[in-house]
Each structure stands twice: as structure tokens, then as C-alpha cells.
Amino acid sequence: AASDVYKRQVLTHTGARVVAAAGIVLLGLNLRPVVNVVGAVVPELKADTGLSAPAIGLLLSLPMLAFAVLGLAAPALAARFGAHRAVVALLLVLAAGQVIRAVVPGVWALFGGSLIALAGIAIGNVVMPGLVRLHFPDHIPPMTAAYTTALAVGAAGAVGLSNPIEHALNGTWRTGIGVWAAPALVAVIPWLALARSAGDRPAQTPGARLPLRHLARTRIAWTLAMYFGLQAMLAYVIMGWLPEILTQRGMSPTAAAFQVAVIIAVGIVPAALA
């Protein structure tokens, strides 16, 4: 009898870890398409909406602004509502924002829907490491490699496939950015299962809080902020504007987006190994 109980506990534990692993990978796949897909459709978006280059630049800058501001609220939300519920909510918000900017006409819906979707990503960016530590405290490096790889695959796939999907469905640039709401809804499933079966817990174990004013006086904090800021600037400028530059040189929108997908894809293996 004791052996049977042990086997059931092991199976339950193993099943929960499999669901958690699937959830983390699916979450990783959904944390970049919203950001990167806009650059792939910039030529069509610009021609259809009549937005100026500065307005397009503002649209492409929204991810960095949203991540910087909205990401600060992520730890408090995860602590208040629990890790699994927070992920379910962020994925639903992510999908809703993508649908709004793809379906609702008007420039304000484009910007508003983007901000809504980016709010979900901002929370996901922050809680992801805590989720890995929560579910896989003994396998942090391989699970970190798994979700880092998923991030890159999602980014490259969204950029490279948006235009082909748009043409296959006889749609417009709105179709190309709207289809990525579907993977976000699929990713909700394992997190709902975890929230219902395993209960809910904060995304990170409680510990001593480091006041922001202390970080502001720390040289290493400013060094890291500058490093990551420059890295983000380089990445988002390339992903946002390279398709537009290449189409102005005579390349088709699909081929131009594919070039960006290649740039992202070549980093998948080095990121996983690192």
C-alpha cells in the first residue's frame, strides 16, 4: 500500500512538472511575437494608415516603454494573486490586445491594443525566472535554456511567418499581426491546469527587499542598466526598421521580414548554450 501511494505521488509530481515545463515553453513562445511582428508589417502598415515615420518610431518604441514602466508592477501582482493566476491573466491580456489592434479600426486602437498586449508581456518577462525557480529549483539552467530558446523561436517565427500567413489567408497586415493571439490562448491551458490542480503560490520565494534608492546609488546597477538598454536599443531598432529599409531597396516585404527572422534565428543555439 505504501508503495502504491509513493508511485501515485511520483506520477502526480512528474505530471505536474511536465505540465509546468510545457507551460513555461509555451509562455516563452508568446513573449516576443507581439513585439517583433510589427516591424515585419511596417511597409504595409505605413502605406495603409498613413502614419509618419516619427509615429511609426513611437509605435516601435512602445515595447521598451511598457517593459520599463509596467514591469515594475509584476512582482506585486504575482505576490498578490499567485504565480499561475498571474500567467493566466497576462496571456488573456496578451491575446486581447492583439485582437484589438488587428480587428478594431483606427490608429488609436493600434496603439491601445499594442499597449494592452505589451502589459501582458511586461509581466511575463519579470515572472518567468521566478516560475522556473518555483517549479524546477533543481533544473534551473536547462529550463532557462528551454525558455530562452522558446523566446527566440517565437520571435523568429513571428517575423518570418506573418507575411506568408497573411497572403495565405488573403488578408492584410492586420491579419499578419492578429493570428498570434491564437498561440497565446493555447498557452493558457497548462497554466489553468496548474492553477486548479496545484493551487497557487507567489512567483518568487519571499526574501529581503532591496530598495530602489539603494540600487540608484550602486555603480553595478547603472552599468547593467546601460548594458541592457543598449542591447535592447540595438535589437529593437534592427527588428523594427530593417524590413522597411530593405523594402526601400527593392526587396519584397516577405523577403525583408525573412532577413530579420534569420538574424534572430542564428542566436538560438548560442543563447541555449550560454
C-alpha positions as semicolon CSV with decimal commas, in nm:
position;residue;x (nm);y (nm);z (nm)
1;A;0,000;0,000;0,000
2;A;0,281;0,239;0,087
3;S;0,447;0,156;-0,244
4;D;0,124;0,236;-0,432
5;V;0,092;0,570;-0,254
6;Y;0,454;0,652;-0,336
7;K;0,401;0,565;-0,703
8;R;0,090;0,785;-0,721
9;Q;0,279;1,075;-0,561
10;V;0,569;1,034;-0,804
11;L;0,332;1,020;-1,102
12;T;0,144;1,325;-0,980
13;H;0,467;1,516;-0,923
14;T;0,605;1,411;-1,261
15;G;0,281;1,505;-1,437
16;A;0,280;1,848;-1,275
17;R;0,640;1,908;-1,383
18;V;0,558;1,806;-1,741
19;V;0,264;2,048;-1,745
20;A;0,479;2,320;-1,591
21;A;0,755;2,263;-1,848
22;A;0,503;2,282;-2,132
23;G;0,356;2,597;-1,982
24;I;0,693;2,767;-1,948
25;V;0,790;2,685;-2,307
26;L;0,453;2,800;-2,442
27;L;0,476;3,119;-2,239
28;G;0,823;3,183;-2,379
29;L;0,696;3,135;-2,734
30;N;0,437;3,410;-2,677
31;L;0,655;3,678;-2,518
32;R;0,806;3,816;-2,842
33;P;0,567;3,789;-3,140
34;V;0,370;4,096;-3,031
35;V;0,689;4,299;-3,032
36;N;0,866;4,170;-3,342
37;V;0,575;4,122;-3,578
38;V;0,515;4,497;-3,612
39;G;0,847;4,551;-3,783
40;A;0,763;4,280;-4,036
41;V;0,449;4,465;-4,147
42;V;0,577;4,824;-4,120
43;P;0,582;4,881;-4,501
44;E;0,217;4,777;-4,538
45;L;0,109;4,940;-4,212
46;K;0,268;5,270;-4,311
47;A;0,104;5,269;-4,655
48;D;-0,240;5,174;-4,515
49;T;-0,258;5,406;-4,215
50;G;-0,055;5,699;-4,346
51;L;0,142;5,715;-4,021
52;S;0,454;5,928;-4,038
53;A;0,800;5,791;-3,966
54;P;0,805;5,953;-3,618
55;A;0,466;5,794;-3,539
56;I;0,592;5,454;-3,654
57;G;0,900;5,512;-3,441
58;L;0,677;5,575;-3,139
59;L;0,486;5,255;-3,210
60;L;0,811;5,061;-3,229
61;S;0,928;5,223;-2,905
62;L;0,623;5,115;-2,705
63;P;0,775;4,779;-2,601
64;M;1,071;4,939;-2,425
65;L;0,849;5,200;-2,257
66;A;0,594;4,940;-2,148
67;F;0,855;4,696;-2,021
68;A;1,030;4,967;-1,821
69;V;0,714;5,102;-1,656
70;L;0,468;4,812;-1,638
71;G;0,731;4,554;-1,547
72;L;0,772;4,722;-1,209
73;A;0,423;4,606;-1,109
74;A;0,482;4,239;-1,195
75;P;0,628;4,118;-0,861
76;A;0,344;4,277;-0,664
77;L;0,079;4,127;-0,893
78;A;0,234;3,781;-0,875
79;A;0,262;3,803;-0,496
80;R;-0,098;3,919;-0,460
81;F;-0,276;3,683;-0,700
82;G;-0,029;3,395;-0,725
83;A;0,206;3,289;-1,000
84;H;-0,031;3,070;-1,201
85;R;-0,323;3,312;-1,196
86;A;-0,090;3,594;-1,295
87;V;0,026;3,396;-1,600
88;V;-0,332;3,310;-1,699
89;A;-0,426;3,676;-1,673
90;L;-0,125;3,803;-1,866
91;L;-0,185;3,557;-2,152
92;L;-0,551;3,661;-2,178
93;V;-0,449;4,027;-2,176
94;L;-0,185;3,949;-2,436
95;A;-0,438;3,782;-2,666
96;A;-0,697;4,058;-2,613
97;G;-0,451;4,331;-2,704
98;Q;-0,352;4,153;-3,024
99;V;-0,716;4,108;-3,126
100;I;-0,794;4,474;-3,057
101;R;-0,516;4,612;-3,270
102;A;-0,591;4,364;-3,550
103;V;-0,971;4,398;-3,559
104;V;-1,064;4,744;-3,433
105;P;-1,007;5,011;-3,700
106;G;-0,819;5,331;-3,629
107;V;-0,476;5,437;-3,517
108;W;-0,579;5,468;-3,153
109;A;-0,683;5,102;-3,147
110;L;-0,346;5,009;-3,296
111;F;-0,157;5,192;-3,021
112;G;-0,401;5,098;-2,745
113;G;-0,413;4,731;-2,839
114;S;-0,034;4,725;-2,854
115;L;-0,007;4,872;-2,505
116;I;-0,256;4,620;-2,367
117;A;-0,066;4,329;-2,520
118;L;0,267;4,470;-2,406
119;A;0,136;4,494;-2,050
120;G;0,096;4,117;-2,052
121;I;0,446;4,068;-2,191
122;A;0,596;4,306;-1,934
123;I;0,456;4,092;-1,655
124;G;0,567;3,771;-1,826
125;N;0,923;3,897;-1,868
126;V;0,953;3,951;-1,494
127;V;0,773;3,644;-1,356
128;M;0,931;3,391;-1,595
129;P;1,258;3,339;-1,397
130;G;1,056;3,303;-1,077
131;L;0,835;3,039;-1,238
132;V;1,141;2,839;-1,340
133;R;1,279;2,862;-0,987
134;L;0,940;2,770;-0,841
135;H;0,878;2,457;-1,049
136;F;1,233;2,347;-1,130
137;P;1,463;2,451;-0,843
138;D;1,690;2,158;-0,925
139;H;1,696;2,217;-1,304
140;I;1,727;2,593;-1,339
141;P;1,998;2,601;-1,613
142;P;1,827;2,361;-1,859
143;M;1,484;2,518;-1,806
144;T;1,635;2,863;-1,850
145;A;1,784;2,739;-2,178
146;A;1,443;2,599;-2,275
147;Y;1,251;2,922;-2,228
148;T;1,532;3,133;-2,375
149;T;1,520;2,914;-2,684
150;A;1,141;2,944;-2,690
151;L;1,171;3,324;-2,680
152;A;1,399;3,323;-2,984
153;V;1,190;3,068;-3,174
154;G;0,874;3,270;-3,110
155;A;1,043;3,591;-3,220
156;A;1,191;3,444;-3,538
157;G;0,874;3,254;-3,625
158;A;0,650;3,558;-3,588
159;V;0,871;3,773;-3,808
160;G;0,929;3,512;-4,074
161;L;0,575;3,369;-4,093
162;S;0,349;3,673;-4,056
163;N;0,363;3,781;-4,421
164;P;0,324;3,427;-4,563
165;I;0,026;3,364;-4,332
166;E;-0,125;3,697;-4,433
167;H;-0,100;3,608;-4,804
168;A;-0,222;3,251;-4,748
169;L;-0,537;3,386;-4,578
170;N;-0,582;3,664;-4,838
171;G;-0,566;3,915;-4,556
172;T;-0,390;4,238;-4,474
173;W;-0,117;4,340;-4,232
174;R;-0,384;4,323;-3,960
175;T;-0,421;3,951;-4,031
176;G;-0,047;3,906;-4,002
177;I;-0,037;4,057;-3,653
178;G;-0,371;3,920;-3,532
179;V;-0,306;3,549;-3,586
180;W;-0,059;3,549;-3,298
181;A;-0,341;3,582;-3,047
182;A;-0,421;3,212;-3,106
183;P;-0,093;3,073;-2,959
184;A;-0,146;3,289;-2,652
185;L;-0,485;3,128;-2,592
186;V;-0,334;2,782;-2,635
187;A;-0,068;2,868;-2,378
188;V;-0,339;2,943;-2,120
189;I;-0,435;2,574;-2,097
190;P;-0,141;2,435;-1,894
191;W;-0,147;2,733;-1,659
192;L;-0,516;2,688;-1,591
193;A;-0,444;2,324;-1,512
194;L;-0,165;2,420;-1,273
195;A;-0,378;2,683;-1,101
196;R;-0,661;2,434;-1,045
197;S;-0,464;2,123;-0,951
198;A;-0,166;2,258;-0,759
199;G;-0,314;2,566;-0,602
200;D;-0,131;2,893;-0,639
201;R;0,179;3,044;-0,491
202;P;0,380;3,361;-0,535
203;A;0,608;3,358;-0,839
204;Q;0,915;3,405;-0,622
205;T;1,001;3,300;-0,272
206;P;0,989;3,589;-0,028
207;G;1,314;3,745;0,073
208;A;1,474;4,071;0,174
209;R;1,369;4,360;-0,049
210;L;1,637;4,585;-0,195
211;P;1,509;4,945;-0,204
212;L;1,522;5,121;-0,542
213;R;1,705;5,414;-0,386
214;H;1,985;5,176;-0,287
215;L;2,015;5,049;-0,644
216;A;2,026;5,407;-0,770
217;R;2,349;5,458;-0,572
218;T;2,511;5,136;-0,695
219;R;2,758;5,155;-0,982
220;I;2,695;4,799;-1,097
221;A;2,320;4,868;-1,125
222;W;2,383;5,164;-1,357
223;T;2,634;4,959;-1,556
224;L;2,383;4,678;-1,605
225;A;2,108;4,925;-1,691
226;M;2,327;5,085;-1,959
227;Y;2,430;4,746;-2,099
228;F;2,076;4,611;-2,124
229;G;1,946;4,944;-2,251
230;L;2,198;4,950;-2,535
231;Q;2,131;4,583;-2,614
232;A;1,757;4,646;-2,627
233;M;1,802;4,956;-2,842
234;L;2,014;4,764;-3,092
235;A;1,771;4,471;-3,106
236;Y;1,451;4,672;-3,142
237;V;1,595;4,915;-3,394
238;I;1,706;4,628;-3,615
239;M;1,383;4,430;-3,577
240;G;1,167;4,738;-3,616
241;W;1,330;4,919;-3,908
242;L;1,531;4,668;-4,109
243;P;1,227;4,540;-4,308
244;E;1,139;4,898;-4,406
245;I;1,499;4,969;-4,510
246;L;1,519;4,651;-4,718
247;T;1,185;4,710;-4,892
248;Q;1,301;5,059;-4,987
249;R;1,599;4,887;-5,151
250;G;1,363;4,680;-5,366
251;M;1,316;4,365;-5,157
252;S;0,966;4,223;-5,110
253;P;0,808;4,257;-4,763
254;T;0,816;3,880;-4,714
255;A;1,184;3,853;-4,808
256;A;1,272;4,155;-4,592
257;A;1,097;4,006;-4,289
258;F;1,274;3,676;-4,351
259;Q;1,611;3,852;-4,322
260;V;1,516;3,970;-3,973
261;A;1,399;3,618;-3,885
262;V;1,742;3,487;-3,986
263;I;1,915;3,746;-3,766
264;I;1,709;3,626;-3,469
265;A;1,737;3,256;-3,552
266;V;2,117;3,250;-3,563
267;G;2,117;3,341;-3,194
268;I;1,903;3,048;-3,083
269;V;2,180;2,791;-3,037
270;P;2,433;3,030;-2,875
271;A;2,164;3,153;-2,635
272;A;2,072;2,799;-2,532
273;L;2,435;2,701;-2,482
274;A;2,515;3,015;-2,284
